[in-house]
Structure formats: C-alpha cells, structure tokens
Amino acid sequence: MLRKARTAPTQAQLLATQAQIDALRYAIAQGVQTVSYGDKRVEYRSLAEMLQILNDMENEVAGLVPTRQFRIVCPADKGL
C-alpha cells in the first residue's frame, strides 16, 4: 500500500487554523453560537457541538505542528 508523503503545513495554514480556533473560543466565552473569521460565518446548533469542533480543531493543529525528537546518548564503559 502506498501512502502519500505528509508535507509540513505552511505558516499561513497554521495561522488560518489558529484564527479559527481563537474565534471559536471567543464565541464560546461570549455565549454566542455564531462565529465569524475572515469572510466566513458559521452558526452552530449547540454549545456541545462547538466544544466538540474546538477539540477536533485543536487536535488537528497538534498533529500538524512538527515535533522534534531528541536522542540522548550516554556513553558508558566499565573503566577497564
């Protein structure tokens, strides 16, 4: 099975997604069910739906941001 290589997101993609998350958080804090960001407008049915979508978006962004992995090597010998 061939898999398409996953490319790193562009800065613009991350900023757009972060703007959407911020707008949704603000709407939840204000108690409104309509969110506007950029030239888009979304109306949600319930607070539960808003919270679920916020969670999904945050998980998506967390998966997009590359994480660095470090390997620490501690050489050791018996001193002989």
N, CA, C and O atoms as a GROMACS GRO file, in nm:
protein
  320
    1MET      N    1   0.085  -0.117   0.000
    1MET     CA    2   0.000   0.000   0.000
    1MET      C    3   0.090   0.124   0.000
    1MET      O    4   0.179   0.136   0.084
    2LEU      N    5   0.067   0.214  -0.091
    2LEU     CA    6   0.143   0.338  -0.100
    2LEU      C    7   0.073   0.447  -0.021
    2LEU      O    8  -0.049   0.461  -0.025
    3ARG      N    9   0.153   0.521   0.049
    3ARG     CA   10   0.098   0.634   0.124
    3ARG      C   11   0.156   0.762   0.070
    3ARG      O   12   0.273   0.769   0.034
    4LYS      N   13   0.073   0.862   0.064
    4LYS     CA   14   0.119   0.992   0.019
    4LYS      C   15   0.204   1.054   0.130
    4LYS      O   16   0.166   1.052   0.247
    5ALA      N   17   0.316   1.109   0.092
    5ALA     CA   18   0.404   1.171   0.190
    5ALA      C   19   0.334   1.291   0.252
    5ALA      O   20   0.270   1.371   0.183
    6ARG      N   21   0.346   1.302   0.382
    6ARG     CA   22   0.282   1.413   0.453
    6ARG      C   23   0.377   1.533   0.451
    6ARG      O   24   0.490   1.525   0.497
    7THR      N   25   0.328   1.640   0.396
    7THR     CA   26   0.411   1.760   0.389
    7THR      C   27   0.381   1.849   0.508
    7THR      O   28   0.271   1.848   0.563
    8ALA      N   29   0.478   1.925   0.547
    8ALA     CA   30   0.462   2.016   0.659
    8ALA      C   31   0.366   2.128   0.620
    8ALA      O   32   0.370   2.176   0.506
    9PRO      N   33   0.280   2.170   0.712
    9PRO     CA   34   0.187   2.278   0.680
    9PRO      C   35   0.260   2.410   0.665
    9PRO      O   36   0.365   2.433   0.724
   10THR      N   37   0.203   2.495   0.584
   10THR     CA   38   0.262   2.627   0.567
   10THR      C   39   0.225   2.714   0.686
   10THR      O   40   0.131   2.685   0.760
   11GLN      N   41   0.298   2.820   0.704
   11GLN     CA   42   0.270   2.913   0.813
   11GLN      C   43   0.130   2.971   0.798
   11GLN      O   44   0.060   2.992   0.897
   12ALA      N   45   0.089   2.997   0.675
   12ALA     CA   46  -0.044   3.054   0.651
   12ALA      C   47  -0.153   2.957   0.693
   12ALA      O   48  -0.255   2.998   0.749
   13GLN      N   49  -0.133   2.828   0.667
   13GLN     CA   50  -0.233   2.728   0.706
   13GLN      C   51  -0.246   2.723   0.858
   13GLN      O   52  -0.358   2.717   0.911
   14LEU      N   53  -0.133   2.725   0.928
   14LEU     CA   54  -0.139   2.720   1.073
   14LEU      C   55  -0.202   2.847   1.130
   14LEU      O   56  -0.279   2.840   1.226
   15LEU      N   57  -0.171   2.961   1.071
   15LEU     CA   58  -0.228   3.086   1.119
   15LEU      C   59  -0.378   3.091   1.096
   15LEU      O   60  -0.454   3.138   1.181
   16ALA      N   61  -0.423   3.042   0.979
   16ALA     CA   62  -0.565   3.041   0.949
   16ALA      C   63  -0.639   2.951   1.046
   16ALA      O   64  -0.744   2.987   1.098
   17THR      N   65  -0.583   2.833   1.071
   17THR     CA   66  -0.647   2.741   1.164
   17THR      C   67  -0.647   2.798   1.305
   17THR      O   68  -0.746   2.785   1.377
   18GLN      N   69  -0.538   2.861   1.345
   18GLN     CA   70  -0.532   2.922   1.478
   18GLN      C   71  -0.632   3.036   1.490
   18GLN      O   72  -0.691   3.055   1.596
   19ALA      N   73  -0.653   3.111   1.384
   19ALA     CA   74  -0.752   3.219   1.386
   19ALA      C   75  -0.892   3.161   1.403
   19ALA      O   76  -0.974   3.219   1.474
   20GLN      N   77  -0.920   3.049   1.340
   20GLN     CA   78  -1.050   2.984   1.354
   20GLN      C   79  -1.069   2.935   1.498
   20GLN      O   80  -1.177   2.950   1.555
   21ILE      N   81  -0.965   2.876   1.554
   21ILE     CA   82  -0.973   2.829   1.693
   21ILE      C   83  -0.997   2.946   1.787
   21ILE      O   84  -1.081   2.938   1.876
   22ASP      N   85  -0.924   3.054   1.768
   22ASP     CA   86  -0.940   3.172   1.853
   22ASP      C   87  -1.081   3.229   1.843
   22ASP      O   88  -1.141   3.267   1.943
   23ALA      N   89  -1.134   3.235   1.721
   23ALA     CA   90  -1.270   3.287   1.700
   23ALA      C   91  -1.373   3.198   1.769
   23ALA      O   92  -1.469   3.248   1.828
   24LEU      N   93  -1.354   3.068   1.760
   24LEU     CA   94  -1.448   2.974   1.824
   24LEU      C   95  -1.439   2.984   1.975
   24LEU      O   96  -1.541   2.983   2.043
   25ARG      N   97  -1.319   2.994   2.028
   25ARG     CA   98  -1.303   3.011   2.174
   25ARG      C   99  -1.371   3.139   2.223
   25ARG      O  100  -1.439   3.140   2.326
   26TYR      N  101  -1.353   3.247   2.147
   26TYR     CA  102  -1.414   3.375   2.184
   26TYR      C  103  -1.567   3.363   2.184
   26TYR      O  104  -1.634   3.413   2.274
   27ALA      N  105  -1.621   3.297   2.083
   27ALA     CA  106  -1.767   3.281   2.075
   27ALA      C  107  -1.818   3.198   2.192
   27ALA      O  108  -1.923   3.230   2.249
   28ILE      N  109  -1.746   3.093   2.227
   28ILE     CA  110  -1.788   3.010   2.342
   28ILE      C  111  -1.786   3.094   2.469
   28ILE      O  112  -1.879   3.087   2.550
   29ALA      N  113  -1.681   3.173   2.488
   29ALA     CA  114  -1.670   3.257   2.608
   29ALA      C  115  -1.781   3.362   2.614
   29ALA      O  116  -1.829   3.396   2.722
   30GLN      N  117  -1.823   3.412   2.496
   30GLN     CA  118  -1.928   3.514   2.492
   30GLN      C  119  -2.068   3.453   2.499
   30GLN      O  120  -2.165   3.526   2.522
   31GLY      N  121  -2.079   3.323   2.480
   31GLY     CA  122  -2.209   3.256   2.486
   31GLY      C  123  -2.290   3.271   2.358
   31GLY      O  124  -2.413   3.260   2.362
   32VAL      N  125  -2.224   3.296   2.246
   32VAL     CA  126  -2.295   3.308   2.118
   32VAL      C  127  -2.270   3.184   2.033
   32VAL      O  128  -2.172   3.112   2.055
   33GLN      N  129  -2.358   3.160   1.938
   33GLN     CA  130  -2.345   3.041   1.855
   33GLN      C  131  -2.311   3.074   1.711
   33GLN      O  132  -2.316   2.987   1.624
   34THR      N  133  -2.275   3.198   1.685
   34THR     CA  134  -2.234   3.238   1.550
   34THR      C  135  -2.090   3.287   1.557
   34THR      O  136  -2.054   3.371   1.640
   35VAL      N  137  -2.008   3.232   1.468
   35VAL     CA  138  -1.865   3.266   1.466
   35VAL      C  139  -1.831   3.322   1.330
   35VAL      O  140  -1.870   3.267   1.227
   36SER      N  141  -1.756   3.433   1.330
   36SER     CA  142  -1.707   3.492   1.206
   36SER      C  143  -1.556   3.500   1.212
   36SER      O  144  -1.499   3.542   1.313
   37TYR      N  145  -1.491   3.459   1.104
   37TYR     CA  146  -1.347   3.474   1.092
   37TYR      C  147  -1.319   3.499   0.945
   37TYR      O  148  -1.365   3.425   0.858
   38GLY      N  149  -1.243   3.603   0.920
   38GLY     CA  150  -1.219   3.640   0.781
   38GLY      C  151  -1.351   3.676   0.715
   38GLY      O  152  -1.429   3.754   0.770
   39ASP      N  153  -1.377   3.619   0.598
   39ASP     CA  154  -1.503   3.644   0.528
   39ASP      C  155  -1.602   3.530   0.546
   39ASP      O  156  -1.700   3.521   0.472
   40LYS      N  157  -1.577   3.442   0.642
   40LYS     CA  158  -1.663   3.327   0.666
   40LYS      C  159  -1.748   3.349   0.791
   40LYS      O  160  -1.708   3.420   0.884
   41ARG      N  161  -1.864   3.286   0.791
   41ARG     CA  162  -1.955   3.294   0.905
   41ARG      C  163  -2.017   3.157   0.925
   41ARG      O  164  -2.067   3.096   0.831
   42VAL      N  165  -2.013   3.108   1.050
   42VAL     CA  166  -2.065   2.975   1.081
   42VAL      C  167  -2.160   2.987   1.200
   42VAL      O  168  -2.130   3.056   1.297
   43GLU      N  169  -2.273   2.920   1.190
   43GLU     CA  170  -2.368   2.917   1.301
   43GLU      C  171  -2.377   2.774   1.352
   43GLU      O  172  -2.406   2.681   1.276
   44TYR      N  173  -2.353   2.756   1.481
   44TYR     CA  174  -2.354   2.624   1.544
   44TYR      C  175  -2.488   2.598   1.610
   44TYR      O  176  -2.559   2.692   1.648
   45ARG      N  177  -2.522   2.470   1.624
   45ARG     CA  178  -2.650   2.433   1.682
   45ARG      C  179  -2.651   2.436   1.834
   45ARG      O  180  -2.753   2.468   1.895
   46SER      N  181  -2.536   2.403   1.895
   46SER     CA  182  -2.533   2.395   2.041
   46SER      C  183  -2.391   2.419   2.093
   46SER      O  184  -2.294   2.417   2.017
   47LEU      N  185  -2.382   2.442   2.222
   47LEU     CA  186  -2.252   2.457   2.286
   47LEU      C  187  -2.175   2.327   2.278
   47LEU      O  188  -2.053   2.328   2.260
   48ALA      N  189  -2.243   2.215   2.292
   48ALA     CA  190  -2.176   2.084   2.284
   48ALA      C  191  -2.110   2.066   2.147
   48ALA      O  192  -1.998   2.016   2.138
   49GLU      N  193  -2.179   2.106   2.042
   49GLU     CA  194  -2.123   2.096   1.907
   49GLU      C  195  -1.999   2.186   1.895
   49GLU      O  196  -1.899   2.146   1.836
   50MET      N  197  -2.006   2.305   1.951
   50MET     CA  198  -1.894   2.398   1.945
   50MET      C  199  -1.772   2.342   2.018
   50MET      O  200  -1.660   2.351   1.969
   51LEU      N  201  -1.795   2.284   2.135
   51LEU     CA  202  -1.686   2.228   2.212
   51LEU      C  203  -1.622   2.109   2.142
   51LEU      O  204  -1.500   2.092   2.144
   52GLN      N  205  -1.705   2.025   2.079
   52GLN     CA  206  -1.653   1.910   2.006
   52GLN      C  207  -1.567   1.954   1.887
   52GLN      O  208  -1.460   1.900   1.863
   53ILE      N  209  -1.616   2.052   1.814
   53ILE     CA  210  -1.541   2.101   1.698
   53ILE      C  211  -1.412   2.170   1.743
   53ILE      O  212  -1.308   2.154   1.679
   54LEU      N  213  -1.417   2.245   1.853
   54LEU     CA  214  -1.296   2.308   1.906
   54LEU      C  215  -1.193   2.202   1.942
   54LEU      O  216  -1.074   2.216   1.911
   55ASN      N  217  -1.237   2.096   2.007
   55ASN     CA  218  -1.147   1.987   2.043
   55ASN      C  219  -1.086   1.923   1.918
   55ASN      O  220  -0.966   1.896   1.914
   56ASP      N  221  -1.168   1.899   1.817
   56ASP     CA  222  -1.120   1.840   1.692
   56ASP      C  223  -1.017   1.930   1.624
   56ASP      O  224  -0.914   1.883   1.575
   57MET      N  225  -1.044   2.060   1.622
   57MET     CA  226  -0.952   2.154   1.558
   57MET      C  227  -0.820   2.161   1.632
   57MET      O  228  -0.714   2.164   1.570
   58GLU      N  229  -0.825   2.162   1.764
   58GLU     CA  230  -0.702   2.168   1.843
   58GLU      C  231  -0.618   2.041   1.823
   58GLU      O  232  -0.496   2.048   1.815
   59ASN      N  233  -0.685   1.926   1.814
   59ASN     CA  234  -0.614   1.802   1.788
   59ASN      C  235  -0.552   1.801   1.649
   59ASN      O  236  -0.442   1.749   1.630
   60GLU      N  237  -0.622   1.859   1.554
   60GLU     CA  238  -0.569   1.866   1.417
   60GLU      C  239  -0.445   1.953   1.412
   60GLU      O  240  -0.346   1.917   1.349
   61VAL      N  241  -0.450   2.067   1.479
   61VAL     CA  242  -0.333   2.157   1.481
   61VAL      C  243  -0.217   2.089   1.553
   61VAL      O  244  -0.102   2.100   1.510
   62ALA      N  245  -0.246   2.019   1.660
   62ALA     CA  246  -0.140   1.950   1.733
   62ALA      C  247  -0.073   1.845   1.644
   62ALA      O  248   0.047   1.821   1.656
   63GLY      N  249  -0.150   1.782   1.556
   63GLY     CA  250  -0.094   1.684   1.465
   63GLY      C  251  -0.018   1.747   1.350
   63GLY      O  252   0.068   1.682   1.290
   64LEU      N  253  -0.049   1.872   1.317
   64LEU     CA  254   0.019   1.940   1.207
   64LEU      C  255   0.153   1.998   1.246
   64LEU      O  256   0.245   2.005   1.165
   65VAL      N  257   0.163   2.038   1.370
   65VAL     CA  258   0.286   2.102   1.414
   65VAL      C  259   0.392   1.994   1.434
   65VAL      O  260   0.374   1.903   1.515
   66PRO      N  261   0.501   2.004   1.360
   66PRO     CA  262   0.604   1.902   1.374
   66PRO      C  263   0.668   1.910   1.512
   66PRO      O  264   0.695   2.018   1.565
   67THR      N  265   0.692   1.795   1.568
   67THR     CA  266   0.758   1.789   1.697
   67THR      C  267   0.900   1.738   1.678
   67THR      O  268   0.925   1.653   1.592
   68ARG      N  269   0.988   1.789   1.755
   68ARG     CA  270   1.126   1.744   1.748
   68ARG      C  271   1.147   1.630   1.845
   68ARG      O  272   1.095   1.630   1.956
   69GLN      N  273   1.222   1.535   1.800
   69GLN     CA  274   1.258   1.425   1.887
   69GLN      C  275   1.408   1.429   1.910
   69GLN      O  276   1.486   1.445   1.816
   70PHE      N  277   1.446   1.414   2.033
   70PHE     CA  278   1.586   1.417   2.068
   70PHE      C  279   1.627   1.280   2.118
   70PHE      O  280   1.550   1.210   2.185
   71ARG      N  281   1.747   1.243   2.086
   71ARG     CA  282   1.803   1.120   2.138
   71ARG      C  283   1.926   1.157   2.218
   71ARG      O  284   2.018   1.221   2.168
   72ILE      N  285   1.925   1.117   2.342
   72ILE     CA  286   2.040   1.144   2.428
   72ILE      C  287   2.116   1.013   2.443
   72ILE      O  288   2.061   0.911   2.484
   73VAL      N  289   2.242   1.020   2.410
   73VAL     CA  290   2.328   0.901   2.419
   73VAL      C  291   2.429   0.925   2.528
   73VAL      O  292   2.503   1.023   2.526
   74CYS      N  293   2.433   0.837   2.621
   74CYS     CA  294   2.529   0.846   2.732
   74CYS      C  295   2.628   0.731   2.718
   74CYS      O  296   2.597   0.618   2.756
   75PRO      N  297   2.745   0.759   2.663
   75PRO     CA  298   2.842   0.652   2.651
   75PRO      C  299   2.892   0.609   2.789
   75PRO      O  300   2.921   0.692   2.875
   76ALA      N  301   2.902   0.482   2.806
   76ALA     CA  302   2.950   0.430   2.935
   76ALA      C  303   3.037   0.307   2.910
   76ALA      O  304   3.016   0.231   2.815
   77ASP      N  305   3.132   0.290   2.996
   77ASP     CA  306   3.213   0.169   2.990
   77ASP      C  307   3.244   0.128   3.134
   77ASP      O  308   3.211   0.199   3.229
   78LYS      N  309   3.307   0.016   3.148
   78LYS     CA  310   3.335  -0.037   3.282
   78LYS      C  311   3.464   0.022   3.340
   78LYS      O  312   3.501  -0.010   3.453
   79GLY      N  313   3.530   0.107   3.265
   79GLY     CA  314   3.650   0.170   3.314
   79GLY      C  315   3.770   0.077   3.322
   79GLY      O  316   3.863   0.100   3.398
   80LEU      N  317   3.766  -0.027   3.244
   80LEU     CA  318   3.880  -0.121   3.248
   80LEU      C  319   3.984  -0.088   3.147
   80LEU      O  320   4.085  -0.158   3.137
   0.00000   0.00000   0.00000
